[in-house]
Amino acid sequence: MLSELKATLLAGSAEEYLSRLYERIERGKLNAFTTLARETALKEAKRFDQNPGKGLLAGVPIAIKECISTKGIESNCSSRILQGYIPPYDAHVIERLRAEGAIIMGKTNMDEFAMGTSTETSAFGPTRNPWDIDCVPGGSSGGSAACV
């Protein structure tokens, strides 16, 4: 599957590459993502395919840790209390990523409010280690680690 993804990326279709990534995420059992920004990200990828940008990350899909504010994309800090919260602004790092043409594909699972060391305390369920799903990926950034 990874070779298919690489071939798609090399063929030059950001939209197709991103679609395949989403398919792979949905088939998986890792629970690495809490939010997928599929509609917005695919629109951005299509726009990139039609008119490639010149930023350092132009057309590159990026996953963002759940606690980082992303304008227009749910930011719940892996907590039910913030479920549905959509920030009206981007964190500075997101502004910089967007300015370089990165495509935000979703938000990664973490320990609720980043208060933990195993990514087992997320309100949306634990993240699994891709090498052994009976294990945790560790850290409050386990969703980020697992999706990489």
DSSP file with accessible surface (Angstrom, degrees, kcal/mol):
  #  RESIDUE AA STRUCTURE BP1 BP2  ACC     N-H-->O    O-->H-N    N-H-->O    O-->H-N    TCO  KAPPA ALPHA  PHI   PSI    X-CA   Y-CA   Z-CA
    1    1 A M     >        0   0   71      0, 0.0     4,-2.1     0, 0.0     5,-0.2   0.000 360.0 360.0 360.0 -40.2    0.0    0.0    0.0
    2    2 A L  H  >  +     0   0   95      1,-0.2     4,-2.5     2,-0.2     5,-0.2   0.909 360.0  52.7 -62.2 -38.6    2.8    2.4    0.8
    3    3 A S  H  > S+     0   0   89      1,-0.2     4,-2.4     2,-0.2    -1,-0.2   0.876 107.3  53.1 -65.6 -34.3    4.3    1.9   -2.6
    4    4 A E  H  > S+     0   0   96      2,-0.2     4,-2.3     1,-0.2    -1,-0.2   0.914 109.1  49.0 -63.6 -42.4    0.9    2.8   -4.2
    5    5 A L  H  X S+     0   0    2     -4,-2.1     4,-2.5     2,-0.2    -2,-0.2   0.925 111.6  48.7 -63.6 -43.3    0.8    6.0   -2.1
    6    6 A K  H  X S+     0   0  128     -4,-2.5     4,-2.7     1,-0.2    -2,-0.2   0.917 110.9  50.6 -62.7 -42.5    4.3    6.9   -3.2
    7    7 A A  H  X S+     0   0   58     -4,-2.4     4,-1.9     2,-0.2    -1,-0.2   0.910 110.4  49.6 -62.3 -41.0    3.5    6.3   -6.8
    8    8 A T  H  X>S+     0   0   10     -4,-2.3     5,-1.3     2,-0.2     4,-0.7   0.929 111.6  48.4 -63.9 -43.7    0.4    8.4   -6.6
    9    9 A L  H ><5S+     0   0   86     -4,-2.5     3,-1.2     1,-0.2    -2,-0.2   0.938 112.0  48.7 -62.9 -44.1    2.4   11.3   -5.0
   10   10 A L  H 3<5S+     0   0  153     -4,-2.7    -1,-0.2     1,-0.3    -2,-0.2   0.811 102.3  63.2 -66.5 -28.5    5.1   11.0   -7.7
   11   11 A A  H 3<5S-     0   0   86     -4,-1.9    -1,-0.3    -5,-0.2    -2,-0.2   0.674 115.8-117.7 -70.2 -16.8    2.4   11.0  -10.4
   12   12 A G  T <<5S+     0   0   48     -3,-1.2     2,-0.8    -4,-0.7    -3,-0.2   0.584  70.5 128.9  98.3  10.7    1.5   14.5   -9.2
   13   13 A S     >< +     0   0   31     -5,-1.3     4,-2.3     1,-0.2    -1,-0.2  -0.817  26.6 178.2-105.3 101.3   -2.1   14.3   -7.9
   14   14 A A  H  > S+     0   0    8     -2,-0.8     4,-2.7    31,-0.3     5,-0.2   0.888  84.0  54.7 -63.6 -37.4   -2.3   15.7   -4.4
   15   15 A E  H  > S+     0   0   68     30,-0.4     4,-2.4     2,-0.2    -1,-0.2   0.933 110.4  43.9 -64.7 -44.3   -6.1   15.1   -4.4
   16   16 A E  H  > S+     0   0   86      2,-0.2     4,-2.2     1,-0.2    -1,-0.2   0.915 113.5  51.4 -68.1 -40.8   -5.7   11.4   -5.3
   17   17 A Y  H  X S+     0   0   45     -4,-2.3     4,-2.0     1,-0.2    -2,-0.2   0.946 111.8  46.7 -59.9 -47.2   -2.9   10.9   -2.8
   18   18 A L  H  X S+     0   0    3     -4,-2.7     4,-2.5     1,-0.2    -2,-0.2   0.908 109.2  54.5 -64.1 -41.2   -5.0   12.5    0.0
   19   19 A S  H  X S+     0   0   34     -4,-2.4     4,-2.2     1,-0.2    -1,-0.2   0.915 108.9  48.9 -58.4 -41.6   -8.0   10.4   -0.9
   20   20 A R  H  X S+     0   0   60     -4,-2.2     4,-2.2     2,-0.2    -1,-0.2   0.870 108.3  53.3 -68.2 -35.9   -5.9    7.3   -0.5
   21   21 A L  H  X S+     0   0   28     -4,-2.0     4,-2.5     2,-0.2    -2,-0.2   0.933 108.9  49.4 -62.7 -44.0   -4.6    8.4    2.8
   22   22 A Y  H  X S+     0   0    0     -4,-2.5     4,-2.5     1,-0.2    -2,-0.2   0.911 109.8  51.6 -62.2 -41.0   -8.1    8.9    4.1
   23   23 A E  H  X S+     0   0   96     -4,-2.2     4,-1.7     1,-0.2    -1,-0.2   0.928 110.9  48.4 -60.0 -43.5   -9.1    5.4    2.8
   24   24 A R  H  X S+     0   0  107     -4,-2.2     4,-1.2     1,-0.2    -2,-0.2   0.904 110.6  50.6 -65.1 -40.8   -6.1    4.0    4.7
   25   25 A I  H  < S+     0   0   49     -4,-2.5     3,-0.4     1,-0.2     6,-0.2   0.933 110.5  49.4 -61.5 -46.0   -7.0    5.9    7.9
   26   26 A E  H  < S+     0   0  117     -4,-2.5    -1,-0.2     1,-0.2    -2,-0.2   0.805 111.3  48.9 -68.4 -27.7  -10.6    4.7    7.8
   27   27 A R  H  < S+     0   0  149     -4,-1.7    -1,-0.2    -5,-0.2    -2,-0.2   0.720  98.5  92.9 -79.8 -21.8   -9.6    1.0    7.3
   28   28 A G     <  -     0   0   44     -4,-1.2     3,-0.1    -3,-0.4    -3,-0.0  -0.106  65.5-147.4 -73.6 171.2   -7.1    1.2   10.1
   29   29 A K  S    S+     0   0  162      1,-0.1    -1,-0.1   101,-0.0    -3,-0.1   0.036  72.0  97.5-122.8  22.0   -7.5    0.3   13.8
   30   30 A L        -     0   0   43     -5,-0.2    98,-2.7    97,-0.1    -1,-0.1   0.732  70.0-146.2 -88.9 -24.4   -5.2    2.8   15.3
   31   31 A N        +     0   0   62     -6,-0.2    78,-0.1    96,-0.2    93,-0.1   0.897  45.7 148.4  56.7  41.4   -7.6    5.6   16.3
   32   32 A A        +     0   0    8     -7,-0.1    77,-3.0    76,-0.1     2,-0.4   0.738  53.9  57.0 -77.8 -24.0   -4.8    8.1   15.5
   33   33 A F  E     -A  108   0A  23     75,-0.3    75,-0.3     1,-0.1     3,-0.1  -0.884  47.0-179.7-113.6 142.6   -7.2   10.8   14.4
   34   34 A T  E    S+     0   0A  34     73,-2.3     2,-0.4    -2,-0.4    74,-0.2   0.671  82.0  26.7-101.2 -29.5  -10.1   12.5   16.3
   35   35 A T  E     -A  107   0A  20     72,-1.5    72,-2.8    39,-0.1     2,-0.5  -0.998  63.2-161.7-137.6 130.7  -11.1   14.8   13.4
   36   36 A L  E     -A  106   0A  56     -2,-0.4     2,-0.4    70,-0.2    70,-0.3  -0.964   7.6-159.0-111.2 129.9  -10.6   14.5    9.7
   37   37 A A     >  +     0   0   11     68,-2.2     4,-2.9    -2,-0.5     5,-0.3  -0.327  37.8 149.1 -98.3  48.6  -10.9   17.6    7.6
   38   38 A R  H  >  +     0   0   78     -2,-0.4     4,-2.8     1,-0.2     5,-0.3   0.892  64.2  45.9 -53.2 -54.2  -11.7   15.6    4.5
   39   39 A E  H  > S+     0   0  140     -3,-0.2     4,-1.8     1,-0.2    -1,-0.2   0.947 118.7  40.4 -60.8 -50.4  -13.9   18.0    2.6
   40   40 A T  H  > S+     0   0   65      1,-0.2     4,-2.3     2,-0.2    -1,-0.2   0.924 116.8  49.3 -64.6 -45.3  -11.7   21.1    3.1
   41   41 A A  H  X S+     0   0    0     -4,-2.9     4,-2.6     1,-0.2    -2,-0.2   0.907 109.9  50.4 -64.4 -41.4   -8.5   19.3    2.5
   42   42 A L  H  X S+     0   0   31     -4,-2.8     4,-2.5    -5,-0.3    -1,-0.2   0.883 109.8  51.5 -66.3 -34.9   -9.6   17.6   -0.7
   43   43 A K  H  X S+     0   0  117     -4,-1.8     4,-2.5    -5,-0.3    -1,-0.2   0.921 111.4  47.5 -64.4 -43.1  -10.8   21.0   -2.0
   44   44 A E  H  X S+     0   0   37     -4,-2.3     4,-2.4     2,-0.2    -2,-0.2   0.901 111.8  50.3 -64.7 -40.2   -7.3   22.4   -1.2
   45   45 A A  H  X S+     0   0    0     -4,-2.6     4,-2.6     2,-0.2   -30,-0.4   0.910 110.7  49.0 -64.4 -41.6   -5.6   19.5   -2.9
   46   46 A K  H  X S+     0   0  102     -4,-2.5     4,-1.9     2,-0.2    -2,-0.2   0.926 110.9  50.2 -63.7 -43.0   -7.7   19.9   -6.0
   47   47 A R  H  X S+     0   0  151     -4,-2.5     4,-2.0     1,-0.2    -2,-0.2   0.912 110.9  50.1 -61.2 -40.3   -6.9   23.6   -6.1
   48   48 A F  H  < S+     0   0   51     -4,-2.4    -2,-0.2     1,-0.2    -1,-0.2   0.919 107.5  53.2 -63.7 -43.3   -3.2   22.7   -5.7
   49   49 A D  H  < S+     0   0   47     -4,-2.6    -1,-0.2     1,-0.2    -2,-0.2   0.865 113.3  43.9 -60.3 -35.4   -3.4   20.2   -8.6
   50   50 A Q  H  < S+     0   0  144     -4,-1.9    -1,-0.2     1,-0.3    -2,-0.2   0.804 134.9  13.6 -79.6 -30.0   -4.9   22.9  -10.8
   51   51 A N  S  < S-     0   0  128     -4,-2.0    -1,-0.3    -5,-0.2    -2,-0.2  -0.645  83.3-144.6-148.7  83.0   -2.5   25.6   -9.8
   52   52 A P        -     0   0   79      0, 0.0    -3,-0.1     0, 0.0    -4,-0.1  -0.207  18.1-134.0 -56.1 134.0    0.5   24.3   -7.8
   53   53 A G        -     0   0   43     48,-0.1    47,-0.0     1,-0.1     5,-0.0  -0.222   3.8-134.1 -80.2 176.4    1.7   26.6   -5.1
   54   54 A K        +     0   0  207     -2,-0.0    -1,-0.1     3,-0.0    47,-0.1   0.318  61.1 119.6-116.6   6.6    5.3   27.6   -4.5
   55   55 A G  S >  S-     0   0   25      1,-0.1     3,-1.5    43,-0.1    45,-0.1  -0.240  78.0-107.6 -69.5 163.1    5.5   27.3   -0.7
   56   56 A L  T 3  S+     0   0  153      1,-0.3    45,-0.1    46,-0.0    -1,-0.1   0.766 122.0  33.5 -61.7 -26.0    8.0   24.9    0.9
   57   57 A L  T >  S+     0   0   54     43,-1.8     3,-2.6    40,-0.2    -1,-0.3   0.099  83.1 159.1-116.4  22.0    5.1   22.5    1.8
   58   58 A A  T <  S-     0   0   21     -3,-1.5    44,-0.2     1,-0.3    43,-0.2  -0.224  75.3  -1.6 -55.5 119.2    2.8   23.2   -1.2
   59   59 A G  T 3  S+     0   0    8     42,-1.9    -1,-0.3     1,-0.2    43,-0.1   0.420  95.9 135.3  83.0   0.3    0.4   20.3   -1.6
   60   60 A V    <   -     0   0   62     -3,-2.6    43,-2.9    41,-0.2    -1,-0.2  -0.697  53.7-130.5 -86.9 124.5    1.8   18.3    1.4
   61   61 A P  E     -b  103   0A  28      0, 0.0     2,-0.4     0, 0.0    43,-0.2  -0.549  27.5-168.1 -74.0 137.3   -0.9   16.8    3.7
   62   62 A I  E     -b  104   0A  35     41,-3.2    43,-2.5    -2,-0.2    44,-0.8  -0.984  15.6-147.3-129.9 137.5   -0.2   17.5    7.4
   63   63 A A  E     -b  106   0A  32     -2,-0.4     2,-0.4    41,-0.2    44,-0.2  -0.859  19.3-152.9-100.7 138.6   -1.8   16.1   10.5
   64   64 A I  E     -b  107   0A  10     42,-2.4    44,-2.6    -2,-0.4     6,-0.0  -0.914  22.5-106.1-116.9 137.4   -2.0   18.5   13.5
   65   65 A K  E >   -b  108   0A  39     -2,-0.4     3,-2.2    42,-0.2    44,-0.1  -0.340  35.9-116.8 -59.9 138.9   -2.1   17.6   17.2
   66   66 A E  T 3  S+     0   0    0     42,-1.7    11,-0.9     1,-0.3    -1,-0.1   0.727 108.5  60.0 -54.8 -27.1   -5.6   18.0   18.6
   67   67 A C  T 3  S+     0   0   55     41,-0.1     2,-0.5     9,-0.1    -1,-0.3   0.511  82.2  96.6 -86.7   1.3   -4.7   20.8   21.0
   68   68 A I  S <  S-     0   0   51     -3,-2.2     2,-0.2     1,-0.1     9,-0.1  -0.781  82.9-114.3 -95.4 128.3   -3.5   23.3   18.4
   69   69 A S        -     0   0   20     -2,-0.5    22,-2.5    21,-0.1     2,-0.5  -0.383  34.8-177.8 -66.4 126.7   -6.0   25.8   17.2
   70   70 A T    >   -     0   0    0      3,-0.5     3,-2.1    20,-0.2    20,-0.2  -0.961  27.4-124.8-130.6 112.0   -7.1   25.4   13.6
   71   71 A K  T 3  S+     0   0  123     -2,-0.5    19,-0.1     1,-0.3     3,-0.1  -0.314  94.8   6.0 -57.5 126.3   -9.6   27.9   12.1
   72   72 A G  T 3  S+     0   0   51     15,-1.6     2,-0.4     1,-0.1    -1,-0.3   0.417 111.5  95.0  83.2  -3.3  -12.5   26.1   10.7
   73   73 A I  S <  S-     0   0   10     -3,-2.1    -3,-0.5    14,-0.2    -1,-0.1  -0.987  86.4-100.3-124.2 129.8  -11.5   22.6   11.9
   74   74 A E        -     0   0   47     -2,-0.4     2,-0.4    12,-0.2    12,-0.2  -0.129  33.8-170.1 -48.5 135.3  -12.8   21.2   15.2
   75   75 A S        +     0   0    8     10,-2.5    -1,-0.1     7,-0.2    -8,-0.1  -0.866  21.1 154.7-130.4  94.9  -10.3   21.5   18.0
   76   76 A N    >   -     0   0    1     -2,-0.4     3,-1.9     8,-0.1     6,-0.4   0.420  48.7-131.1-107.2   0.5  -11.5   19.5   21.0
   77   77 A C  T 3   -     0   0   23    -11,-0.9    36,-2.5     1,-0.3    37,-0.3   0.797  67.7 -71.2  54.1  27.3   -8.3   18.7   22.9
   78   78 A S  T 3  S+     0   0    0      1,-0.2    45,-2.5    34,-0.2     2,-0.4   0.835 108.7 122.3  57.3  35.3   -9.5   15.0   22.9
   79   79 A S    X   -     0   0    2     -3,-1.9     3,-0.8    43,-0.2     4,-0.3  -0.984  65.2-141.1-128.2 138.5  -12.2   16.0   25.4
   80   80 A R  G >  S+     0   0  135     -2,-0.4     3,-1.2     1,-0.2    -1,-0.1   0.818 100.6  67.8 -65.2 -29.3  -16.0   15.7   25.1
   81   81 A I  G 3  S+     0   0  144      1,-0.3    -1,-0.2    -5,-0.1    -3,-0.0   0.823 108.2  37.2 -63.3 -28.0  -16.4   19.1   26.8
   82   82 A L  G X  S+     0   0   57     -3,-0.8     3,-2.6    -6,-0.4    -1,-0.3   0.363  84.2 135.3-103.0   5.0  -14.9   20.8   23.7
   83   83 A Q  T <  S+     0   0  103     -3,-1.2     3,-0.1    -4,-0.3    -3,-0.1  -0.296  75.1  19.5 -56.3 129.5  -16.5   18.4   21.2
   84   84 A G  T 3  S+     0   0   47      1,-0.3     2,-0.4     0, 0.0    -1,-0.3   0.307  87.2 140.0  92.2  -7.7  -17.8   20.5   18.3
   85   85 A Y    <   -     0   0   99     -3,-2.6   -10,-2.5   -10,-0.1    -1,-0.3  -0.545  30.2-171.9 -73.5 125.0  -15.7   23.6   19.1
   86   86 A I        -     0   0   95     -2,-0.4   -12,-0.2   -12,-0.2   -15,-0.1  -0.956  20.9-131.7-118.6 111.6  -14.4   25.2   15.9
   87   87 A P        -     0   0    2      0, 0.0   -15,-1.6     0, 0.0   -14,-0.2  -0.293   1.6-141.9 -65.8 147.7  -11.9   28.0   16.6
   88   88 A P  S    S+     0   0   90      0, 0.0     2,-0.3     0, 0.0   -17,-0.1   0.398  82.9  38.3 -85.8   1.0  -12.3   31.4   14.9
   89   89 A Y  S    S-     0   0  134    -19,-0.0     2,-0.3     0, 0.0   -17,-0.1  -0.966  77.0-117.4-146.8 161.8   -8.5   31.7   14.4
   90   90 A D        -     0   0   23     -2,-0.3   -20,-0.2   -20,-0.2   -21,-0.1  -0.800  32.6-113.5 -96.8 145.3   -5.4   29.7   13.6
   91   91 A A     >  -     0   0   26    -22,-2.5     4,-2.3    -2,-0.3     3,-0.5  -0.366  39.1-104.3 -64.9 158.2   -2.5   29.2   16.0
   92   92 A H  H  > S+     0   0  123      1,-0.3     4,-2.3     2,-0.2     5,-0.2   0.895 122.2  54.6 -56.2 -42.0    0.7   31.0   14.7
   93   93 A V  H  > S+     0   0   74      1,-0.2     4,-2.3     2,-0.2    -1,-0.3   0.884 107.9  50.1 -62.0 -35.4    2.3   27.7   13.7
   94   94 A I  H  > S+     0   0    0     -3,-0.5     4,-3.0     2,-0.2     5,-0.3   0.912 107.4  53.7 -69.5 -40.9   -0.8   26.9   11.6
   95   95 A E  H  X S+     0   0  100     -4,-2.3     4,-2.2     1,-0.2    -2,-0.2   0.928 111.1  46.8 -56.0 -44.2   -0.7   30.3    9.9
   96   96 A R  H  X S+     0   0  161     -4,-2.3     4,-1.2     2,-0.2    -2,-0.2   0.905 112.3  49.0 -66.9 -42.3    2.9   29.5    9.0
   97   97 A L  H  <>S+     0   0   37     -4,-2.3     5,-2.2     1,-0.2     3,-0.4   0.934 113.0  47.1 -62.7 -45.7    2.1   26.0    7.7
   98   98 A R  H ><5S+     0   0   67     -4,-3.0     3,-1.9     1,-0.2    -2,-0.2   0.895 106.9  57.6 -62.8 -39.5   -0.8   27.4    5.6
   99   99 A A  H 3<5S+     0   0   81     -4,-2.2    -1,-0.2     1,-0.3    -2,-0.2   0.815 105.9  50.9 -61.9 -27.8    1.4   30.2    4.3
  100  100 A E  T 3<5S-     0   0   72     -4,-1.2   -43,-1.8    -3,-0.4    -1,-0.3   0.353 124.9-103.9 -91.5   4.5    3.8   27.5    3.0
  101  101 A G  T < 5 +     0   0   30     -3,-1.9   -42,-1.9     1,-0.2    -3,-0.2   0.563  63.0 158.9  91.0   7.9    1.0   25.6    1.2
  102  102 A A      < -     0   0    3     -5,-2.2     2,-0.6   -44,-0.2    -1,-0.2  -0.345  35.8-136.5 -64.3 146.8    0.5   22.7    3.7
  103  103 A I  E     - b   0  61A   6    -43,-2.9   -41,-3.2   -46,-0.2     2,-0.7  -0.935  11.6-140.9-107.6 114.7   -2.9   21.0    3.5
  104  104 A I  E     + b   0  62A   2     -2,-0.6   -41,-0.2   -43,-0.2   -63,-0.1  -0.658  22.9 177.8 -79.2 114.5   -4.3   20.2    7.0
  105  105 A M  E     -     0   0A  14    -43,-2.5   -68,-2.2    -2,-0.7     2,-0.3   0.673  54.0 -49.3 -93.8 -18.6   -5.9   16.8    6.7
  106  106 A G  E     -Ab  36  63A   0    -44,-0.8   -42,-2.4   -70,-0.3     2,-0.4  -0.983  55.4 -80.1 168.9-177.7   -7.0   16.3   10.3
  107  107 A K  E     -Ab  35  64A   0    -72,-2.8   -73,-2.3    -2,-0.3   -72,-1.5  -0.931  39.7-129.7-117.1 137.1   -6.3   16.4   14.0
  108  108 A T  E     -Ab  33  65A   0    -44,-2.6   -42,-1.7    -2,-0.4   -75,-0.3  -0.603  23.4-107.0 -93.8 146.8   -4.5   13.7   15.9
  109  109 A N        +     0   0    0    -77,-3.0    34,-1.6    -2,-0.3    35,-0.5  -0.233  44.4 163.1 -64.8 153.0   -5.6   12.0   19.0
  110  110 A M        -     0   0    0     32,-0.2    31,-0.2    33,-0.1    30,-0.1  -0.946  48.0 -66.4-157.9 170.9   -3.9   12.7   22.3
  111  111 A D  S >  S-     0   0    0     29,-0.8     3,-3.1    -2,-0.3    11,-0.2  -0.472  77.3 -79.7 -63.4 142.4   -4.4   12.4   26.0
  112  112 A E  G >  S-     0   0   69      9,-0.4     3,-2.1     1,-0.3   -34,-0.2  -0.209 114.9  -8.2 -50.9 125.3   -7.3   14.6   27.1
  113  113 A F  G 3  S-     0   0   96    -36,-2.5    -1,-0.3     1,-0.3   -35,-0.1   0.738 121.2 -75.8  54.4  24.4   -5.9   18.2   27.4
  114  114 A A  G <  S+     0   0   37     -3,-3.1     2,-1.0   -37,-0.3    -1,-0.3   0.761  96.7 139.0  62.3  27.4   -2.4   16.7   26.9
  115  115 A M    <   +     0   0  147     -3,-2.1     2,-0.3    25,-0.1    -3,-0.2  -0.633  49.6  47.7-104.3  74.4   -2.5   15.4   30.5
  116  116 A G        -     0   0   32     -2,-1.0    24,-0.3    -5,-0.2    -5,-0.1  -0.977  67.7-125.4 175.0-179.0   -1.0   12.0   30.2
  117  117 A T  S    S+     0   0  119     -2,-0.3    22,-2.1    22,-0.2    23,-0.1   0.267  96.6  43.6-132.9  10.3    1.8    9.9   28.9
  118  118 A S  S    S-     0   0   21     20,-0.3    20,-0.7    22,-0.1     9,-0.2   0.467  92.2-119.4-136.2  -7.3    0.1    7.1   26.9
  119  119 A T  S    S+     0   0    0     18,-0.1     8,-1.7    17,-0.1     3,-0.2   0.812  83.7 114.2  61.0  32.9   -2.7    8.5   24.8
  120  120 A E        +     0   0  106      6,-0.2     5,-0.1     1,-0.1    -1,-0.1   0.538  60.7  65.6-102.0 -11.1   -5.1    6.2   26.7
  121  121 A T        +     0   0   69      4,-0.1    -9,-0.4     3,-0.0     2,-0.2   0.213  68.1 127.1-100.6  17.5   -7.0    9.0   28.4
  122  122 A S    >   -     0   0   10    -11,-0.2     3,-1.6    -3,-0.2   -43,-0.2  -0.501  63.7-133.9 -69.0 139.7   -8.5   10.5   25.2
  123  123 A A  T 3  S+     0   0   30    -45,-2.5    -1,-0.1     1,-0.3   -44,-0.1   0.664 107.0  57.6 -67.1 -12.6  -12.3   10.9   25.5
  124  124 A F  T 3  S-     0   0   41      1,-0.3    -1,-0.3   -46,-0.2   -45,-0.1   0.163 123.0 -87.7-105.2  16.7  -12.4    9.4   22.0
  125  125 A G    <   -     0   0   23     -3,-1.6    -1,-0.3   -47,-0.1    -3,-0.1  -0.015  55.6 -57.5  97.4 158.9  -10.6    6.2   22.9
  126  126 A P        -     0   0   40      0, 0.0     2,-0.3     0, 0.0    -6,-0.2  -0.344  46.8-121.6 -72.8 151.8   -7.0    5.1   23.1
  127  127 A T        -     0   0    0     -8,-1.7     2,-0.3    -9,-0.2   -96,-0.2  -0.743  27.9-136.8 -88.1 143.3   -4.6    5.3   20.2
  128  128 A R        -     0   0   83    -98,-2.7     8,-0.2    -2,-0.3     5,-0.2  -0.760  16.4-111.3-102.8 149.7   -3.0    2.0   19.2
  129  129 A N  B >   -C  132   0B  37      6,-2.2     3,-0.7     3,-0.6     6,-0.3  -0.615  20.8-140.6 -76.1 127.3    0.6    1.4   18.3
  130  130 A P  T 3  S+     0   0   61      0, 0.0     3,-0.2     0, 0.0    -1,-0.1   0.764 101.5  52.6 -64.6 -21.2    0.9    0.6   14.6
  131  131 A W  T 3  S+     0   0  235      1,-0.3     2,-0.2     2,-0.0    -2,-0.0   0.752 131.9   6.2 -84.3 -25.2    3.6   -2.1   15.3
  132  132 A D  B X   -C  129   0B  75     -3,-0.7     3,-2.6     3,-0.1    -3,-0.6  -0.723  63.9-157.9-158.6 103.2    1.5   -3.9   18.0
  133  133 A I  T 3  S+     0   0   76      1,-0.3    -2,-0.0    -3,-0.2    -1,-0.0   0.595  92.1  67.7 -67.6  -6.9   -2.1   -2.7   18.5
  134  134 A D  T 3  S+     0   0  140     -6,-0.1    -1,-0.3    -5,-0.1     2,-0.2   0.514  99.0  64.7 -83.5  -4.4   -2.1   -4.3   22.0
  135  135 A C  S <  S-     0   0   56     -3,-2.6    -6,-2.2    -6,-0.3    -3,-0.1  -0.716  84.1-117.1-113.7 165.5    0.4   -1.6   22.9
  136  136 A V        -     0   0   46     -2,-0.2    -8,-0.2    -8,-0.2   -17,-0.1  -0.685  14.8-132.5 -97.3 156.2    0.2    2.2   23.2
  137  137 A P        -     0   0   30      0, 0.0   -18,-0.1     0, 0.0    -1,-0.1   0.617  50.9-133.3 -82.3 -10.5    2.3    4.6   21.1
  138  138 A G        +     0   0   25    -20,-0.7   -20,-0.3   -11,-0.2     7,-0.2   0.008  58.4  61.8  84.3 166.5    3.2    6.6   24.2
  139  139 A G  S >  S-     0   0   35    -22,-2.1     3,-1.0     1,-0.2   -22,-0.2   0.381  92.3 -84.2  66.1 162.4    3.2   10.2   25.0
  140  140 A S  T 3  S+     0   0   25    -24,-0.3   -29,-0.8     1,-0.3     3,-0.3   0.699 130.2  61.0 -72.5 -14.7    0.4   12.7   25.0
  141  141 A S  T 3>  +     0   0   47      1,-0.2     4,-2.3   -31,-0.2    -1,-0.3  -0.077  64.6 129.5 -99.9  33.8    1.1   12.9   21.2
  142  142 A G  H <>  +     0   0    0     -3,-1.0     4,-2.9     1,-0.2     5,-0.2   0.841  68.7  55.9 -59.8 -36.1    0.4    9.3   20.5
  143  143 A G  H  > S+     0   0    0    -34,-1.6     4,-2.2    -3,-0.3    -1,-0.2   0.928 109.2  47.1 -63.1 -41.6   -2.0   10.0   17.7
  144  144 A S  H  > S+     0   0   31    -35,-0.5     4,-1.6    -3,-0.3    -2,-0.2   0.929 113.7  48.1 -64.1 -43.8    0.7   12.0   15.9
  145  145 A A  H  < S+     0   0   57     -4,-2.3    -2,-0.2     1,-0.2    -1,-0.2   0.928 112.4  48.7 -63.1 -43.5    3.2    9.2   16.5
  146  146 A A  H  < S+     0   0    6     -4,-2.9    -1,-0.2     1,-0.2    -2,-0.2   0.883 109.6  50.9 -67.6 -37.4    0.9    6.5   15.3
  147  147 A C  H  <        0   0   49     -4,-2.2    -1,-0.2    -5,-0.2    -2,-0.2   0.834 360.0 360.0 -74.2 -26.7   -0.1    8.3   12.1
  148  148 A V     <        0   0  158     -4,-1.6    -1,-0.2    -5,-0.2    -2,-0.2   0.934 360.0 360.0 -67.8 360.0    3.6    8.9   11.2
